[in-house]
């Protein structure tokens, strides 16, 4: 939740959490994610899944 606060205060785009250390990429979105957040994380997951 803290990264969303920083995003809103700083006016930047924070893209969901990417969990590392698994065989495949794991993404985590908060309940307050926008459709743009979901699309951004989906693109990152697709790139990481190669």
HELIX and SHEET records of a PDB file:
HELIX    1   1 UNK A    2  UNK A   10  1                                   9    
HELIX    2   2 UNK A   35  UNK A   49  1                                  15    
SHEET    1   A 2 UNK A  17  UNK A  19  0                                        
SHEET    2   A 2 UNK A  26  UNK A  28 -1                                        
END                                                                             
